[in-house]
Structures are given as structure tokens and as C-alpha cells.
Amino acid sequence: MISSTPEILQGRVDRDQIVPSRRLVRMPAWLEVLKPRLIPLLLATTLGGMALTEGWPLSTSRMLCTLAGGALASAAAGVLNCLWEQDLDGQMQRTSGRALPSGRLSENVAFAVAISCAFAASAILVVGVNYLAAALSLFGLCAYVLLYTIILKPRTSKNIVIGGVAGAIPPLVGAAAATGHIGIGGWWLFTLVMVWTPAHFWALAMLLKDDYKSVGIPMLPVVKGEEVTARAITRYGWATVLISGFGALALPEGRLLYGILLVPFNARLLQMIHRLLSSPKDLVKAKGLFRWSILYMFGICLLLVMSRSSLAAEFDFQGLSLFNLLVNGSSS
């Protein structure tokens, strides 16, 4: 465990101790390019989109088809991203050992894997779910590869603000799978993920600042520095907290339980954001915020699913009954 020494606080600690390492777990080359670490959170927000609809709970077959199709579409996007960025990866010490730049996997095999995953995702979603879910899933794939990776990432420090739309598509897929259309709940979770993404990603970008700078990628910490990035993270963090509260209105039921359990999640997020704001060059704090932001989004999606349970509905009923009793008692 790394202690909070003055060297760490001044940012002079060895970056290998702080920056997330992908070398600790060496995956097979074909699996590595699928970027499997990114898939669970995308599937969690897909479930969150489902839980926000009147179609919840879905049949087991439809839910499994939706999650399988979403996972395959995400995998295809990950492979295409690796193919496009293999030259950049090869120039950075942290990523030079990845499957494509190291030669452990050929471009032809990687491209075949990407096309196979994309085709399988489309087939599963069309046959097992509906056309809207399939179309949205493929749109998310294209947004990640074309909009974010190719167009925005190498050109602007606001790349993740706009390009974050790719990561916000899964809630729409979930809503479409449940009802065949996108309701207000799906759009709310889409908005929440869009606003949450910059703060989450910029915390990681602060850790990888030197890597991005070495290959000319204009991430916000590279272009504006840590202080400006920390202030931007704070703004988006507060916006995330504000928007998360509207989930109580977007839910068909279980609103009281969601609202109560949301408080500690938001309190911890704000605490870590303001710790980073007070010490923008502290990599330990940046890493802590990055990790918590992932748990935060998982937690939000878990709360959404929990809020659609019969126990949550009963909790709402009892809470409303108690409120009415207190109001009527005080007025009599």
C-alpha cells in the first residue's frame, strides 16, 4: 500500500506505482483487443436503462440477448480502436506491449474478430430483441470508433465531452430492448452518463498525462494542466450529482429508496472530487477518484435495479403512509 508521503503529494513518486497497469494480468492476444475490462460497466448501464421502463423485468431470453449483443458490439468497437491506434500505442512505453503493436496478433486476425463480433451483435439483437436496439448498439460502435477515436481524440481537448456519447448509448439500448422505444428514463440515464464521463475520464487522463503528451494527444491535462482539469472535474462532478437526483422522477416506482441510498454515493463522489481540487497534482487522489467514479456508476445502476423490486415498492408505500400520517396529525 502506498503511503501519503510528501513525495507523493508533490507528484514525484514513480508513476508505475500509481498508473493503472495492464501488465499484471496478461490476457490472450485475441481477448486483450476486445477490451473486456470496459464491457461490464456498459452492460450495467444497459440494465439501468431497462430498469427505468415499464417493461421491467424483461424475459430472461430478451435480457440475455440484449446483454450479449451489447457486449459483442462493445468488443467490436474495442478491436477497431486498437487497430486504429496501434501506431500510437507502439510509441508509448505503457502500451507498447499490447497485442497489435507488439506483434502478438496480426491486423488481419484483429479485423476479422471485429467484423465477426459486429455481425454477431447485429444478428443477436435483431433476432432476439428488436431493430431499434440493434441500430442503437451499432450507432454506439460507430460513435466510439469514428466520432471519438478518429475525429475528436487527436484534435481537441474536449474530445471526451462530445465523444462520451458513445459510452452513453447502452442505457438507450436497454430502454429500447424493454419497450421498443426510448422513454424519459432512458434519456435521463443517457444524460447522466454523458455528464459523468468527462470527470471520470479526466481523472484517468491526469494519470496518463505524460503518455498522451509524448504522442501529441491533446487531452485536457496536457493542454490546460492539472489545476484547470481539476476545476473542470469539479464542475462536471457537481452536475453529475444534480442530474442523478432526477432519477427519482424517472423511475416508475421505488423512488424513495433510490433517493435515500443515492445520498452516500453522491457525498463520497463530491468528497473525492474536492480532495483532488485541493491537490491537483496528487496522482494518488486522481487514481482514487477514477476508481470511485467507476464504482459510483455501478452503484447508480444497482440502485435503479433495486428500486424496481417489490420491497422497494413496499418501502415507498410505507414512507408515503408515514408522511401522510405526520401531515394529517400535525394539521388536526
C-alpha positions in Angstrom: 0.0 0.0 0.0 1.4 3.4 -0.9 1.6 5.8 1.9 0.8 9.5 1.7 4.3 10.9 1.8 5.4 14.4 0.7 6.9 12.9 -2.5 3.5 11.6 -3.5 1.8 14.8 -2.6 4.3 16.7 -4.8 3.8 14.2 -7.7 7.4 13.0 -7.6 6.6 9.3 -7.0 7.3 6.7 -9.6 4.4 6.7 -11.9 4.5 2.9 -12.2 3.2 2.8 -8.6 0.2 4.9 -9.4 -0.8 4.5 -13.1 -3.2 1.5 -13.6 -1.2 -1.3 -15.0 -2.5 -3.8 -17.6 0.6 -5.9 -17.4 -0.3 -7.6 -14.1 -2.8 -9.8 -15.9 -1.7 -10.9 -19.3 -4.6 -12.0 -21.4 -4.5 -13.9 -24.7 -3.9 -11.5 -27.6 -7.3 -12.0 -29.2 -9.0 -11.3 -25.8 -6.9 -8.3 -25.0 -8.0 -6.4 -28.1 -11.7 -6.9 -27.2 -11.1 -4.6 -24.1 -13.1 -6.8 -21.8 -12.5 -4.5 -18.8 -14.7 -1.9 -20.3 -17.7 -4.2 -21.0 -19.1 -4.8 -17.5 -19.9 -1.1 -16.9 -21.6 -0.8 -20.3 -23.7 -3.8 -19.5 -24.6 -2.3 -16.1 -25.9 0.9 -17.7 -27.8 -1.2 -20.2 -29.6 -2.9 -17.2 -30.1 0.5 -15.7 -31.9 1.6 -18.9 -34.1 -1.5 -18.7 -35.0 -0.9 -15.1 -36.2 2.6 -15.8 -39.0 1.4 -18.1 -42.5 -0.1 -17.6 -41.2 -3.2 -19.4 -39.1 -4.3 -16.4 -38.5 -7.1 -15.7 -37.7 -8.4 -19.2 -37.9 -12.1 -20.1 -34.7 -14.0 -19.5 -34.1 -14.6 -23.2 -34.6 -11.0 -24.2 -32.4 -9.8 -21.4 -29.6 -12.2 -22.2 -29.8 -11.4 -25.9 -29.6 -7.7 -25.2 -26.6 -8.1 -22.9 -24.8 -10.5 -25.3 -25.4 -8.2 -28.3 -24.2 -5.2 -26.3 -21.1 -7.0 -25.2 -20.2 -8.1 -28.7 -20.8 -4.6 -30.1 -18.5 -3.2 -27.4 -15.9 -5.8 -28.2 -16.0 -4.9 -31.9 -15.5 -1.3 -31.1 -12.6 -2.1 -28.8 -10.8 -4.1 -31.5 -11.3 -1.3 -34.1 -10.0 1.2 -31.6 -6.9 -0.9 -31.1 -6.4 -1.3 -34.9 -6.6 2.5 -35.5 -4.3 3.4 -32.5 -1.7 0.7 -32.8 0.9 3.1 -34.1 0.3 5.4 -31.1 0.3 2.5 -28.7 3.6 1.3 -30.1 5.2 4.7 -29.3 4.2 4.7 -25.6 6.1 2.6 -23.1 2.9 1.8 -21.2 1.1 0.4 -24.3 3.9 -0.9 -26.5 3.4 -4.4 -25.2 -0.2 -4.6 -26.4 -1.3 -7.3 -28.8 -1.1 -5.4 -32.0 2.0 -3.1 -31.6 4.0 -6.0 -30.1 3.1 -8.3 -33.0 1.3 -10.9 -30.8 -1.7 -10.5 -33.0 -1.9 -9.7 -36.7 -4.0 -6.9 -38.2 -5.9 -9.3 -40.4 -6.9 -11.5 -37.4 -7.9 -8.5 -35.4 -10.1 -7.1 -38.2 -11.7 -10.5 -38.7 -12.5 -10.6 -34.9 -14.0 -7.1 -35.1 -16.2 -7.9 -38.1 -17.3 -11.2 -36.6 -18.3 -9.5 -33.3 -20.2 -6.7 -35.0 -22.1 -9.2 -37.2 -22.9 -11.4 -34.3 -24.1 -8.5 -32.2 -26.4 -7.3 -35.0 -27.8 -10.8 -35.6 -28.5 -11.4 -31.9 -30.1 -8.0 -31.3 -32.3 -8.2 -34.5 -33.5 -11.7 -33.9 -33.6 -11.8 -30.1 -34.6 -8.2 -29.3 -35.7 -5.6 -31.9 -34.4 -3.4 -34.7 -34.2 -0.3 -32.6 -31.9 -1.9 -30.0 -29.7 -3.3 -32.8 -29.5 0.1 -34.6 -28.6 2.0 -31.3 -25.9 -0.6 -30.5 -24.3 -0.2 -33.9 -24.6 3.6 -33.6 -22.7 3.4 -30.3 -20.0 1.4 -32.0 -19.6 3.9 -34.8 -19.7 6.8 -32.4 -16.8 5.3 -30.4 -14.6 4.5 -33.4 -15.4 7.3 -35.9 -16.6 10.2 -33.7 -14.3 9.8 -30.7 -11.3 7.7 -31.8 -10.7 9.0 -35.3 -12.2 12.6 -35.3 -12.2 14.1 -31.8 -9.5 12.4 -29.8 -6.5 13.6 -31.8 -7.9 17.1 -32.4 -9.5 18.7 -29.3 -9.2 18.6 -25.6 -13.0 18.5 -25.4 -12.9 15.0 -27.1 -14.5 13.1 -24.2 -17.2 15.8 -23.7 -18.6 15.1 -27.1 -17.2 11.7 -27.7 -18.7 10.5 -24.5 -22.0 10.0 -26.4 -20.6 6.5 -27.4 -20.5 5.3 -23.8 -23.9 6.8 -23.0 -25.7 4.7 -25.7 -26.2 1.5 -23.7 -29.0 2.9 -21.5 -30.9 3.7 -24.7 -30.3 0.2 -25.9 -31.7 -1.2 -22.6 -34.8 1.0 -22.8 -35.4 0.1 -26.4 -35.0 -3.6 -25.6 -37.6 -3.4 -22.8 -40.3 -1.4 -24.6 -39.4 -0.9 -28.2 -38.9 2.8 -27.7 -36.8 5.3 -25.6 -38.7 6.9 -22.8 -37.8 9.7 -20.4 -36.0 7.3 -18.1 -33.6 6.1 -20.9 -32.9 9.7 -21.9 -32.2 10.6 -18.2 -29.6 7.9 -17.8 -28.1 8.7 -21.2 -27.7 12.3 -19.9 -26.3 11.2 -16.6 -23.6 9.0 -18.2 -22.7 11.8 -20.7 -22.1 14.3 -17.8 -20.4 11.7 -15.6 -17.9 10.6 -18.3 -15.7 13.7 -18.5 -15.0 13.8 -14.7 -14.3 10.0 -14.8 -12.1 10.1 -17.8 -10.1 13.3 -16.9 -9.1 11.7 -13.6 -7.5 8.9 -15.6 -6.1 11.3 -18.1 -4.3 13.1 -15.2 -2.5 9.8 -14.5 -1.6 9.3 -18.2 -0.7 12.9 -18.9 2.9 12.1 -19.9 1.8 9.3 -22.2 -0.7 11.4 -24.1 1.8 14.3 -24.3 4.5 12.1 -25.8 2.3 11.2 -28.8 0.6 14.6 -29.2 -2.9 13.6 -28.0 -4.5 16.9 -26.7 -6.2 15.6 -23.5 -7.2 18.3 -21.1 -4.4 17.8 -18.6 -1.9 18.0 -21.4 -3.3 21.2 -22.9 -4.5 23.1 -19.8 -2.7 21.5 -16.9 -3.8 19.7 -13.7 -5.4 22.8 -12.0 -7.7 23.6 -14.9 -8.6 19.9 -15.2 -9.4 19.6 -11.5 -11.7 22.6 -11.8 -13.4 21.1 -14.8 -13.8 17.7 -13.0 -15.4 19.6 -10.1 -18.0 21.3 -12.4 -18.9 18.0 -14.1 -18.9 16.2 -10.8 -21.5 18.6 -9.3 -23.5 18.4 -12.5 -23.5 14.6 -12.1 -24.7 14.8 -8.6 -27.5 17.2 -9.6 -28.7 15.1 -12.5 -28.5 11.9 -10.5 -31.2 13.2 -8.2 -33.7 13.4 -11.1 -33.6 9.6 -11.3 -36.2 9.6 -8.5 -38.5 11.2 -11.0 -37.5 9.0 -13.9 -38.2 5.8 -12.0 -41.7 4.3 -12.3 -41.5 3.1 -8.7 -39.0 2.8 -5.8 -38.2 6.5 -5.9 -37.9 6.9 -2.1 -35.4 4.1 -1.7 -33.4 5.4 -4.7 -33.3 8.9 -3.3 -32.2 7.8 0.2 -29.5 5.4 -1.0 -28.2 7.9 -3.5 -27.0 10.3 -0.8 -23.9 8.4 0.4 -22.9 7.7 -3.2 -23.0 11.4 -4.1 -21.4 12.5 -0.8 -18.4 10.2 -1.5 -18.1 11.4 -5.1 -18.0 15.1 -4.0 -15.6 14.4 -1.2 -13.1 12.8 -3.6 -13.6 15.5 -6.2 -12.8 18.2 -3.7 -9.8 16.4 -2.4 -8.4 16.3 -5.9 -9.3 20.0 -6.3 -7.2 20.8 -3.2 -4.2 18.9 -4.6 -4.5 18.7 -8.4 -1.0 17.2 -8.9 -1.6 14.4 -6.4 -1.7 11.2 -8.5 -3.0 9.2 -5.6 -6.1 11.4 -5.3 -6.6 11.2 -9.1 -6.4 7.5 -9.1 -8.8 7.3 -6.1 -11.3 9.4 -7.9 -11.0 7.4 -11.1 -11.7 4.2 -9.3 -14.6 5.6 -7.2 -16.2 7.0 -10.3 -16.4 3.5 -11.8 -18.0 2.2 -8.6 -20.3 5.2 -8.5 -21.8 4.4 -11.9 -22.1 0.7 -11.0 -23.8 1.8 -7.8 -26.3 4.0 -9.6 -27.3 1.2 -11.9 -27.6 -1.2 -8.9 -29.9 1.3 -7.2 -32.1 1.5 -10.3 -32.5 -2.3 -10.4 -33.1 -2.5 -6.6 -35.7 0.3 -6.9 -37.8 -1.9 -9.2 -38.1 -4.7 -6.6 -41.3 -5.4 -4.6 -39.5 -4.5 -1.4 -38.7 -1.0 -2.8 -42.3 -0.5 -3.8 -43.4 -1.5 -0.3 -40.9 0.9 1.2 -42.3 3.7 -1.0 -45.8 2.8 0.2 -44.8 2.8 3.9 -42.9 6.0 3.5 -45.8 7.8 1.9 -48.2 6.5 4.5 -45.9 7.7 7.3 -45.7 11.1 5.6 -49.4 11.4 5.3 -49.8 10.4 8.9 -47.4 13.1 10.0 -49.0 15.7 7.9 -52.6 14.9 8.9 -51.5 14.6 12.6 -49.9 18.0 12.6 -52.9 19.6 10.9 -55.5 18.2 13.2 
